[in-house]
């Protein structure tokens, strides 16, 4: 588990104990904070960091400035450069917002079809709200969104009704394929239709499994088999904030997956949390 080459983040040295499940930083809080400050300075010169800050805004109107870990996640999604990616990140760090915004930039310019699996409708609506809010606020995205009137609150409410799956489609200029899409699928097994059938109905060769540790092993195995049957040009991103004893932990230990790791100490050093949170 100490194979540093498999980690996109952190970039500084660390190691795991107890079969890869407990991290040992070997840094004081002050040293860890200093490392992350240096990383923040370095990434501000990156083109993708500048693009995210220019295109997206925080709730208070300030630019969306990616943290070092968010930057690696944003880059991995928008470039789709790793066939398998495992993201283990503490809660409330901004991973879902980062993924939503990276996807929005990618599919508004490239003919991709992405599937987002969620363990339940509540979490699916969080990601959907991020996508719709950003599309509504930016004329570039708003003009490309097909079949959804962002000014019609009734239609938006119906779109966000409790459904097992929702698709957003964007128009692409040029190329043989004229559209790109994000399909959001709830994996709630209690629903009438098999969630795996819904995933297969969307198509696409790229999947983000949000809160993946909360999705059962049987359904996850079906999703993976469906993806594996689509050739080598596939992308599977598993995101979660806690280990179960099943597929999420096994993927974490699998050397085929590139990894992004953010725990509460990184969050504190990064200024995302305070001691009271």
Residue frames as qw, qx, qy, qz and C-alpha x, y, z in Angstrom:
[[0.000, 0.884, 0.468, 0.000, 0.00, 0.00, 0.00],
 [0.318, -0.763, 0.104, 0.553, 3.05, 2.27, 0.22],
 [0.560, 0.273, 0.507, 0.596, 3.37, 2.34, -3.57],
 [0.041, -0.611, -0.122, 0.781, 3.74, 6.10, -3.98],
 [0.044, -0.096, 0.618, 0.779, 3.50, 5.89, -7.78],
 [0.064, -0.485, -0.840, -0.235, -0.19, 5.00, -7.53],
 [0.143, -0.732, -0.479, 0.463, -1.06, 8.23, -5.67],
 [0.272, 0.678, 0.267, 0.629, -2.01, 11.39, -7.52],
 [0.165, -0.647, 0.246, -0.703, -2.38, 13.04, -4.12],
 [0.227, -0.929, 0.147, 0.253, -0.76, 13.56, -1.65],
 [0.675, 0.657, -0.258, 0.213, 2.47, 14.30, -3.45],
 [0.098, -0.709, 0.598, -0.361, 4.53, 14.54, -0.25],
 [0.405, 0.177, -0.890, 0.114, 5.88, 11.43, 1.46],
 [0.636, -0.292, 0.361, -0.616, 3.68, 9.33, 3.74],
 [0.300, 0.127, -0.939, -0.110, 3.00, 5.69, 4.46],
 [0.740, -0.306, -0.161, -0.577, 0.17, 3.44, 5.61],
 [0.108, -0.281, 0.893, -0.334, 0.02, 0.95, 8.44],
 [0.509, 0.159, 0.742, -0.405, -2.24, -2.01, 9.14],
 [0.450, 0.290, 0.789, 0.302, -2.60, -3.29, 5.60],
 [0.158, 0.256, 0.427, 0.853, -3.13, 0.08, 4.00],
 [0.236, -0.714, -0.617, -0.232, -6.01, 1.30, 6.14],
 [0.400, -0.865, -0.164, 0.254, -4.34, 3.74, 8.58],
 [0.512, 0.722, -0.101, 0.455, -2.10, 6.57, 7.43],
 [0.636, -0.581, -0.090, 0.499, 1.00, 7.67, 9.30],
 [0.337, 0.929, 0.051, 0.143, 1.98, 11.17, 8.23],
 [0.744, -0.170, -0.094, 0.639, 5.16, 11.64, 10.28],
 [0.195, 0.462, 0.065, 0.863, 4.48, 15.38, 10.18],
 [0.054, -0.385, -0.548, 0.741, 3.46, 17.86, 12.83],
 [0.272, 0.790, 0.536, -0.121, 0.38, 19.97, 12.10],
 [0.008, -0.863, 0.157, 0.480, 2.62, 22.95, 11.35],
 [0.267, -0.338, 0.746, 0.508, 4.78, 20.94, 8.92],
 [0.345, 0.421, 0.820, 0.179, 1.74, 19.58, 7.14],
 [0.178, 0.889, 0.314, -0.283, 0.26, 23.06, 6.82],
 [0.122, -0.720, 0.409, 0.548, 3.54, 24.35, 5.37],
 [0.345, -0.023, 0.840, 0.418, 3.60, 21.58, 2.76],
 [0.287, 0.648, 0.702, 0.066, 0.07, 22.36, 1.61],
 [0.042, 0.892, 0.049, -0.447, 0.72, 26.12, 1.49],
 [0.206, -0.477, 0.631, 0.576, 3.64, 25.42, -0.86],
 [0.307, 0.275, 0.861, 0.299, 1.36, 23.26, -3.03],
 [0.200, 0.822, 0.480, -0.233, -1.28, 25.99, -3.15],
 [0.036, -0.781, 0.259, 0.567, 1.27, 28.49, -4.42],
 [0.265, -0.233, 0.796, 0.492, 2.48, 26.06, -7.10],
 [0.302, 0.429, 0.834, 0.172, -0.92, 25.16, -8.57],
 [0.167, 0.800, 0.280, -0.503, -2.06, 28.78, -8.96],
 [0.048, 0.583, -0.502, -0.637, 0.10, 28.93, -12.09],
 [0.310, 0.104, 0.916, 0.233, -1.60, 25.91, -13.68],
 [0.212, -0.067, -0.465, -0.857, -3.93, 26.54, -16.63],
 [0.418, -0.418, -0.772, -0.233, -6.72, 24.31, -15.29],
 [0.313, -0.468, -0.551, 0.616, -6.61, 26.00, -11.88],
 [0.007, 0.242, -0.059, -0.969, -6.94, 29.40, -13.55],
 [0.292, -0.193, -0.672, -0.653, -9.76, 28.12, -15.77],
 [0.384, -0.492, -0.775, 0.099, -11.78, 26.84, -12.80],
 [0.227, -0.466, -0.359, 0.776, -11.32, 30.12, -10.94],
 [0.076, 0.139, -0.292, -0.943, -12.38, 32.13, -14.00],
 [0.349, -0.217, -0.721, -0.557, -15.46, 30.06, -14.91],
 [0.545, -0.509, -0.665, -0.048, -16.96, 29.12, -11.53],
 [0.122, -0.570, 0.267, -0.768, -17.91, 31.15, -8.47],
 [0.198, -0.162, -0.847, 0.466, -18.48, 30.34, -4.80],
 [0.126, -0.719, -0.684, -0.010, -21.78, 31.19, -3.15],
 [0.236, -0.785, -0.181, 0.544, -20.38, 34.56, -2.03],
 [0.478, 0.875, 0.040, -0.063, -19.31, 35.45, -5.58],
 [0.248, -0.748, 0.570, 0.231, -15.59, 34.88, -5.06],
 [0.566, 0.467, -0.622, -0.273, -13.63, 32.75, -7.58],
 [0.974, -0.177, 0.048, -0.132, -13.71, 28.98, -7.15],
 [0.147, 0.740, -0.649, 0.103, -10.14, 28.28, -6.04],
 [0.935, -0.023, -0.347, -0.071, -9.22, 24.61, -6.04],
 [0.583, -0.675, 0.452, -0.018, -7.21, 23.17, -3.17],
 [0.045, 0.530, -0.811, -0.244, -4.25, 20.95, -4.14],
 [0.339, 0.077, 0.935, -0.072, -6.29, 17.76, -3.67],
 [0.515, 0.642, 0.409, -0.394, -9.32, 19.22, -5.48],
 [0.280, 0.730, -0.419, -0.462, -7.04, 20.27, -8.32],
 [0.092, -0.280, 0.936, 0.193, -5.82, 16.69, -8.82],
 [0.397, 0.374, 0.812, -0.209, -9.41, 15.42, -8.80],
 [0.408, 0.758, 0.108, -0.497, -10.58, 18.18, -11.17],
 [0.160, 0.625, -0.642, -0.415, -7.71, 17.43, -13.55],
 [0.235, -0.080, 0.966, 0.066, -8.30, 13.66, -13.45],
 [0.449, 0.541, 0.657, -0.273, -11.99, 14.09, -14.37],
 [0.380, 0.805, -0.009, -0.456, -11.69, 16.80, -17.00],
 [0.178, 0.610, -0.695, -0.336, -8.80, 15.05, -18.76],
 [0.953, 0.036, 0.093, -0.286, -10.20, 11.55, -18.22],
 [0.357, 0.699, -0.619, 0.023, -6.60, 10.42, -18.08],
 [0.134, -0.305, 0.905, -0.265, -6.79, 7.43, -15.71],
 [0.509, -0.132, -0.735, -0.429, -8.90, 4.34, -16.55],
 [0.641, -0.512, -0.570, 0.053, -9.35, 3.58, -12.83],
 [0.091, 0.479, -0.324, 0.811, -9.37, 6.16, -10.04],
 [0.549, -0.526, -0.632, 0.149, -10.11, 5.74, -6.33],
 [0.004, 0.567, -0.157, 0.808, -10.88, 8.85, -4.27],
 [0.561, -0.491, -0.613, 0.261, -10.92, 8.45, -0.49],
 [0.117, 0.409, -0.067, 0.902, -11.82, 11.86, 0.89],
 [0.083, -0.309, -0.693, 0.646, -13.18, 13.14, 4.17],
 [0.088, 0.721, 0.677, 0.116, -16.72, 14.49, 4.16],
 [0.017, -0.957, -0.227, 0.178, -17.57, 18.13, 3.43],
 [0.516, -0.393, 0.332, 0.685, -14.29, 18.67, 1.57],
 [0.357, 0.676, -0.109, -0.636, -15.94, 19.63, -1.71],
 [0.317, -0.169, 0.855, 0.375, -15.31, 16.48, -3.75],
 [0.399, 0.552, 0.732, 0.018, -18.83, 16.28, -5.25],
 [0.199, 0.912, 0.087, -0.349, -18.81, 19.96, -6.26],
 [0.166, -0.619, 0.607, 0.470, -15.36, 19.52, -7.80],
 [0.378, 0.101, 0.879, 0.273, -16.50, 16.50, -9.83],
 [0.354, 0.741, 0.550, -0.152, -19.68, 18.24, -10.99],
 [0.127, 0.898, -0.119, -0.404, -17.79, 21.28, -12.23],
 [0.236, -0.429, 0.755, 0.437, -15.10, 19.24, -13.97],
 [0.399, 0.329, 0.843, 0.146, -17.78, 17.19, -15.72],
 [0.291, 0.844, 0.343, -0.293, -19.68, 20.30, -16.76],
 [0.022, 0.774, -0.414, -0.479, -16.59, 21.75, -18.43],
 [0.294, -0.214, 0.867, 0.342, -15.76, 18.47, -20.13],
 [0.363, 0.416, 0.827, 0.106, -19.13, 17.54, -21.59],
 [0.256, 0.854, 0.218, -0.397, -19.89, 21.07, -22.74],
 [0.174, 0.780, -0.451, -0.397, -16.97, 20.80, -25.17],
 [0.055, 0.329, -0.920, -0.204, -16.35, 17.09, -25.81],
 [0.721, -0.040, -0.373, -0.582, -18.77, 14.38, -27.07],
 [0.131, 0.164, -0.914, 0.346, -18.75, 12.28, -23.89],
 [0.686, -0.438, -0.321, -0.484, -21.48, 10.36, -22.11],
 [0.121, 0.303, -0.759, 0.564, -20.96, 9.99, -18.36],
 [0.657, -0.477, -0.531, -0.244, -22.92, 7.98, -15.82],
 [0.072, -0.444, 0.564, -0.693, -23.05, 9.04, -12.16],
 [0.623, -0.348, -0.695, -0.086, -24.19, 6.34, -9.76],
 [0.213, -0.473, 0.391, -0.760, -25.48, 7.46, -6.37],
 [0.111, -0.065, -0.952, 0.280, -26.50, 5.30, -3.40],
 [0.071, 0.621, 0.723, -0.294, -29.79, 7.19, -3.02],
 [0.235, 0.774, 0.433, 0.397, -31.87, 9.99, -4.51],
 [0.319, -0.921, -0.092, 0.202, -30.88, 12.54, -1.87],
 [0.509, -0.497, 0.387, 0.586, -27.22, 12.42, -2.86],
 [0.465, 0.360, 0.601, 0.542, -28.08, 12.36, -6.54],
 [0.060, 0.916, 0.368, 0.150, -30.00, 15.59, -6.17],
 [0.416, -0.781, 0.121, 0.450, -26.99, 17.28, -4.55],
 [0.461, -0.167, 0.552, 0.674, -24.85, 16.69, -7.63],
 [0.256, 0.611, 0.635, 0.398, -27.73, 17.55, -9.96],
 [0.131, -0.945, -0.259, 0.153, -28.28, 20.84, -8.15],
 [0.427, -0.576, 0.319, 0.620, -24.62, 21.74, -8.60],
 [0.396, 0.152, 0.661, 0.619, -24.84, 21.08, -12.34],
 [0.100, 0.770, 0.575, 0.259, -28.08, 23.01, -12.84],
 [0.268, -0.891, -0.134, 0.342, -26.97, 25.96, -10.68],
 [0.402, -0.443, 0.416, 0.684, -23.71, 26.38, -12.58],
 [0.308, 0.338, 0.696, 0.554, -25.44, 25.98, -15.95],
 [0.007, -0.867, -0.498, -0.037, -28.02, 28.60, -14.99],
 [0.302, -0.855, 0.008, 0.421, -25.40, 31.14, -13.92],
 [0.325, -0.433, 0.545, 0.641, -23.08, 30.80, -16.92],
 [0.594, 0.578, -0.030, -0.559, -24.34, 31.78, -20.42],
 [0.251, 0.474, -0.796, -0.279, -21.87, 29.40, -22.07],
 [0.095, 0.026, 0.984, -0.150, -23.29, 26.34, -20.32],
 [0.432, 0.432, 0.503, -0.612, -26.87, 27.60, -20.44],
 [0.496, 0.552, -0.292, -0.603, -26.78, 27.93, -24.22],
 [0.290, 0.330, -0.876, -0.200, -25.54, 24.38, -24.69],
 [0.299, 0.054, 0.861, -0.408, -28.02, 22.63, -22.38],
 [0.302, -0.063, -0.697, -0.648, -30.60, 20.78, -24.49],
 [0.485, -0.379, -0.724, -0.311, -34.27, 20.36, -23.57],
 [0.443, -0.539, -0.563, 0.443, -34.19, 22.08, -20.17],
 [0.028, 0.784, 0.139, 0.605, -35.52, 25.60, -19.61],
 [0.487, -0.091, -0.549, 0.674, -33.51, 26.87, -16.66],
 [0.131, -0.164, 0.124, -0.970, -35.89, 29.79, -16.29],
 [0.677, -0.286, -0.381, -0.562, -38.95, 27.57, -15.82],
 [0.236, -0.405, 0.725, -0.505, -39.04, 26.64, -12.13],
 [0.849, 0.023, 0.259, -0.460, -41.93, 24.20, -12.64],
 [0.855, 0.411, -0.314, -0.044, -39.99, 22.23, -15.24],
 [0.250, 0.542, -0.697, 0.397, -36.91, 22.22, -13.05],
 [0.548, -0.289, 0.558, -0.552, -38.96, 20.95, -10.14],
 [0.939, 0.172, 0.059, -0.290, -40.28, 18.11, -12.28],
 [0.638, 0.543, -0.523, 0.157, -36.74, 17.31, -13.41],
 [0.063, 0.437, -0.729, 0.523, -35.70, 17.06, -9.78],
 [0.819, -0.247, 0.046, -0.516, -38.69, 14.91, -8.79],
 [0.562, -0.391, 0.725, -0.078, -37.91, 11.55, -7.24],
 [0.841, 0.449, -0.206, -0.221, -36.82, 9.54, -10.24],
 [0.898, -0.265, 0.262, 0.234, -34.40, 6.65, -10.43],
 [0.606, -0.019, 0.345, 0.717, -32.49, 8.33, -13.25],
 [0.195, 0.921, 0.139, -0.309, -32.08, 11.77, -14.82],
 [0.691, 0.148, 0.312, 0.635, -30.10, 12.84, -17.88],
 [0.060, 0.872, -0.019, -0.486, -28.71, 16.24, -18.80],
 [0.738, 0.339, 0.394, 0.430, -27.71, 16.65, -22.47],
 [0.119, -0.775, 0.138, 0.605, -25.41, 19.29, -23.92],
 [0.709, 0.697, 0.109, 0.014, -24.94, 20.32, -27.54],
 [0.589, -0.430, 0.390, 0.562, -21.45, 19.98, -29.01],
 [0.461, 0.821, -0.100, -0.321, -20.29, 21.98, -32.03],
 [0.327, 0.649, -0.669, -0.155, -18.27, 20.02, -34.61],
 [0.174, -0.246, 0.948, -0.108, -17.44, 16.34, -34.92],
 [0.343, -0.147, -0.826, -0.422, -19.65, 13.42, -35.83],
 [0.353, -0.520, -0.750, 0.207, -21.35, 13.24, -32.42],
 [0.003, -0.607, -0.159, -0.779, -23.36, 16.36, -31.69],
 [0.565, -0.689, -0.019, -0.453, -24.25, 15.88, -28.03],
 [0.358, 0.214, -0.784, 0.460, -22.77, 14.89, -24.68],
 [0.631, -0.542, -0.282, -0.478, -24.60, 13.85, -21.54],
 [0.005, -0.280, 0.789, -0.547, -24.51, 13.20, -17.82],
 [0.681, -0.327, -0.517, -0.403, -26.85, 10.50, -16.57],
 [0.172, -0.386, 0.658, -0.623, -27.49, 10.30, -12.83],
 [0.700, -0.158, -0.639, -0.278, -28.74, 6.96, -11.52],
 [0.530, -0.516, 0.439, -0.510, -29.93, 6.08, -8.03],
 [0.418, 0.223, -0.881, 0.008, -28.73, 2.69, -6.83],
 [0.501, -0.186, 0.529, -0.659, -31.50, 2.25, -4.25],
 [0.096, 0.044, -0.977, -0.184, -32.28, -1.45, -4.42],
 [0.240, 0.378, 0.756, -0.478, -35.77, -0.95, -2.99],
 [0.382, 0.442, -0.136, -0.800, -36.92, 0.82, -6.13],
 [0.844, 0.293, 0.306, -0.328, -39.14, -1.05, -8.56],
 [0.769, 0.607, -0.199, 0.029, -36.64, -1.21, -11.42],
 [0.869, -0.212, 0.026, 0.447, -33.24, -2.82, -11.14],
 [0.092, -0.913, 0.157, 0.366, -30.73, 0.08, -10.86],
 [0.464, -0.297, 0.662, 0.508, -28.26, -1.88, -12.98],
 [0.439, 0.556, 0.652, 0.272, -30.80, -1.91, -15.83],
 [0.076, 0.973, 0.165, -0.140, -30.99, 1.88, -15.56],
 [0.340, -0.692, 0.444, 0.456, -27.20, 2.20, -15.74],
 [0.490, 0.030, 0.743, 0.454, -27.00, -0.04, -18.80],
 [0.343, 0.764, 0.543, 0.069, -29.78, 1.95, -20.46],
 [0.047, -0.931, 0.070, 0.355, -27.71, 5.13, -20.32],
 [0.804, 0.480, -0.013, 0.352, -24.72, 3.76, -22.20],
 [0.035, -0.928, 0.311, -0.203, -21.41, 5.57, -22.03],
 [0.835, 0.173, -0.413, 0.321, -17.92, 4.40, -21.18],
 [0.220, 0.348, -0.464, 0.785, -17.27, 6.63, -18.17],
 [0.589, -0.615, -0.498, -0.161, -18.73, 6.16, -14.69],
 [0.021, 0.435, -0.516, 0.738, -18.36, 8.14, -11.47],
 [0.602, -0.433, -0.670, -0.021, -19.56, 6.09, -8.52],
 [0.104, -0.581, 0.266, -0.762, -20.27, 8.80, -5.94],
 [0.581, -0.402, 0.492, -0.509, -20.33, 7.66, -2.30],
 [0.649, 0.269, -0.673, -0.233, -19.23, 4.32, -3.69],
 [0.110, 0.178, -0.889, 0.408, -18.67, 2.73, -0.28],
 [0.472, 0.127, 0.510, -0.708, -22.44, 2.93, 0.32],
 [0.735, 0.310, -0.315, -0.514, -23.27, 0.94, -2.82],
 [0.863, -0.235, 0.419, -0.155, -23.55, -2.81, -2.26],
 [0.337, -0.422, 0.759, 0.364, -21.04, -5.31, -3.60],
 [0.543, 0.344, 0.757, 0.115, -23.53, -7.10, -5.88],
 [0.370, 0.887, 0.250, -0.114, -24.64, -3.95, -7.69],
 [0.090, -0.843, 0.417, 0.329, -21.09, -2.63, -7.93],
 [0.488, -0.188, 0.794, 0.310, -19.91, -5.89, -9.46],
 [0.518, 0.599, 0.606, 0.077, -22.64, -5.62, -12.09],
 [0.175, 0.961, -0.022, -0.214, -21.70, -2.03, -12.90],
 [0.271, -0.661, 0.611, 0.341, -18.05, -3.00, -13.26],
 [0.554, 0.105, 0.787, 0.249, -18.86, -5.96, -15.53],
 [0.439, 0.806, 0.395, -0.040, -20.99, -3.72, -17.72],
 [0.036, 0.933, -0.260, -0.244, -18.15, -1.23, -18.01],
 [0.447, -0.439, 0.722, 0.294, -15.53, -3.90, -18.61],
 [0.618, 0.356, 0.686, 0.145, -17.53, -5.14, -21.60],
 [0.350, 0.913, 0.163, -0.130, -17.06, -1.84, -23.45],
 [0.710, 0.557, -0.122, 0.413, -13.43, -2.24, -24.39],
 [0.649, -0.115, -0.278, 0.699, -10.27, -0.61, -23.13],
 [0.094, 0.342, 0.021, 0.935, -11.37, 3.02, -23.48],
 [0.496, -0.680, -0.506, -0.190, -13.30, 3.19, -20.21],
 [0.110, 0.420, -0.434, 0.790, -13.06, 5.32, -17.09],
 [0.636, -0.541, -0.542, -0.093, -14.26, 4.26, -13.64],
 [0.098, 0.454, -0.406, 0.787, -13.97, 6.70, -10.73],
 [0.595, -0.509, -0.621, 0.032, -14.94, 5.49, -7.24],
 [0.019, 0.514, -0.254, 0.819, -15.46, 8.19, -4.63],
 [0.664, -0.558, -0.489, -0.096, -16.16, 7.78, -0.92],
 [0.085, -0.740, 0.365, -0.559, -15.32, 8.95, 2.57],
 [0.601, -0.430, 0.582, -0.339, -15.25, 5.73, 4.58],
 [0.228, 0.264, -0.918, -0.188, -14.24, 2.12, 4.18],
 [0.898, -0.124, 0.105, -0.410, -16.74, -0.68, 4.16],
 [0.561, -0.397, 0.717, 0.119, -15.28, -4.15, 4.17],
 [0.769, 0.420, 0.481, -0.011, -16.30, -4.78, 0.57],
 [0.687, 0.541, 0.265, 0.406, -15.50, -3.55, -2.94],
 [0.062, 0.976, -0.069, 0.196, -14.46, -0.03, -1.93],
 [0.545, -0.700, 0.452, 0.091, -11.68, -1.29, 0.30],
 [0.826, 0.056, 0.476, 0.296, -10.60, -3.89, -2.25],
 [0.516, 0.776, 0.164, 0.324, -10.30, -1.24, -4.96],
 [0.223, -0.941, 0.245, -0.064, -8.25, 0.90, -2.58],
 [0.644, -0.488, 0.562, 0.177, -5.76, -1.93, -2.30],
 [0.801, 0.413, 0.388, 0.194, -5.79, -2.64, -6.04],
 [0.409, -0.433, 0.302, 0.744, -2.70, -1.33, -7.83],
 [0.317, 0.446, 0.627, 0.554, -4.74, -0.81, -11.04],
 [0.089, -0.909, -0.395, -0.103, -6.37, 2.24, -9.41],
 [0.290, 0.384, -0.204, 0.852, -4.73, 5.63, -9.19],
 [0.436, -0.613, -0.617, 0.233, -5.57, 7.18, -5.84],
 [0.001, 0.589, -0.105, 0.802, -6.41, 10.50, -4.24],
 [0.567, -0.421, -0.648, 0.285, -6.38, 10.55, -0.45],
 [0.062, -0.529, 0.144, -0.834, -7.61, 13.35, 1.81],
 [0.481, -0.429, -0.724, 0.247, -8.15, 12.83, 5.54],
 [0.259, -0.911, -0.322, -0.012, -9.22, 15.26, 8.26],
 [0.548, -0.559, 0.102, 0.614, -5.63, 16.35, 8.93],
 [0.355, 0.173, 0.461, 0.795, -5.22, 17.45, 5.33],
 [0.068, -0.762, -0.532, -0.363, -8.58, 19.21, 5.53],
 [0.439, -0.832, -0.182, 0.286, -7.50, 21.09, 8.64],
 [0.518, -0.350, 0.277, 0.729, -4.09, 21.99, 7.20],
 [0.259, 0.344, 0.577, 0.694, -5.79, 23.10, 3.99],
 [0.127, 0.094, 0.201, -0.967, -8.19, 25.41, 5.84],
 [0.403, -0.233, -0.667, -0.582, -11.27, 23.46, 4.74],
 [0.628, -0.563, -0.536, -0.037, -12.20, 22.60, 8.32],
 [0.077, -0.656, 0.454, -0.598, -11.62, 24.02, 11.75],
 [0.130, 0.155, -0.906, 0.371, -11.19, 22.13, 15.01],
 [0.433, 0.108, 0.514, -0.732, -14.88, 22.62, 15.95],
 [0.654, 0.248, -0.348, -0.624, -16.31, 21.02, 12.78]]
